[in-house]
Amino acid sequence: RCHFEVEQRLREYRLIPMAKEEILLHLMEHDFLNEERFAKSFARGKFTIKNYGKVRITLELKRRNISNYNIKTALKEIDPDKYIQVLDSISRRRNETIKETNVYKRRKKLTDFLLRKGFENHLVYEKVNQLIPI
């Protein structure tokens, strides 16, 4: 877990502030709570399991109040070649499942899907143009 999630859970327990600080300090001293490790693990997991792109991973980490330094470090865990391979495979799979016959609507559906997954705009448009030419 990250600091934000742990603090949120402690707030739910309605502990006194001194107890919260003591618990957080204990977790950090014994390396149970480490934001850099959390960010790296989060990025690796969301990319390999859910096929999220870098944009979505960044937004999810920012939502958890992870620092920009840790976010950049976490994104380095993603192999660029593997990233392109995943984009290619999920876009091809999705393109096969879209039943729309209108080329423009088909392109729109594929583009929206890839952008929701969190891939960068220029990569998405390049891939859509490659798979569904006009």
N, C-alpha and C positions, 0 to 999 in steps of 0.2 A: 504494500500500500504506500501511497504518498502521504506527505505531511497533511495536506488538505483533507484527505479522507479520514485520517486518524483523528485530526482535530474535530472534524464534523461528528464523528462517532462519540468522541468524548463529550461534546456539547449535548448530544442526545442523552447521555448518562447523567447530565446535570451535576457534574462534579464541581467542587470548589476550584477556583483558578490555581491555587497552589498545588493541588493534587494533579491537575492537568499538566502543569509544568514539570512536575516530578516524573510523571509517567513518560512524557515526551523525551525528557532528558535521559531517562533510563533506556528507552528504546534506541535513541541515537548513540549513546555510549556503547551499547552492546551490538551495534550495527544491524539492528532489526529494521531501522528506518533510514533508508539511503535513497535520496531522490535521483541521483545519477543512475544507480543500479535499476531503480524502478522505471525510469524513462527508457533506458536501453531495453529492458525486458518487455515493456509495453510496446515499443516500436517493433521489435522483432516478432512478438506474438501477433499483433494486429496485422502485420504485413503477411506473415506466413500462414496464419489460420484464416483470417477474414479477407485477405487480399486488399487491405486499405492502402490508399496512396499516401504520399508524403503530406499533402495538404490536409487530409482528414486526420492523420496522426498528429500533426502539429496542432490542429484545432482542439483535439481531444486532450492533449497534454496541457495546452494553455487553459483549458477549462478546469484543469486540476491544479492550476497555479504553479506549474513547473517553469523554472527560469529558462530564458532563451539559450543560455549556454548549454544547459542540460538537454534541451530540445535538439540543438545542433549536433551534440555528441550522440544522441540517440539515433538521429537520422543517418549518421555515418555507419550504423550497424547494418543498414540495408545495402546489399550489393547492387550496384547500378545495372549490371548485366541481367541479374535475376529480376530486377524491377521491370525492365523492358519486357522480359519474357512473360512475366505475370500479366502485365498490361495486354500484351499480344494474345495470350491464351484466354483471358476472361472476356476480351472484346470479341474474339472469334466465337466463343461459346454463346455469348449474349446475342450476337448478330444472327446466329442460327436459330435462336428461340423466338426472335421477333417475327410476328406473323404479318406485320404491316406490309402492304404492297406498294404504297406511295413512297417513292425514294426519299422525299424530303422529311416526311413523318418518321420514316425508318431511321434516317440519320439523326433526327432530333431525339428519338428514344434512346439510341445508342449513346449519343453525346451526353444526355442527361444522366444515364446510368453510370457512365465512367466518371463524370464530374461528381456525382454523389459518392462514389467510391473514394474520391479524394485524389485523383490523378491531376497533374498540372494541365492547364488549358492547352498549351502548345502541343503537348504529347497527345492529348485526346483528339484535337482537331486533325492532327497529322494521321493518327490511326484511323479515324472515321473516313477521311478522304481516301485512304489506302483501301479500306474494306468496302466502302460504298461510294464508288465514283459517280459523279453526276453525268 
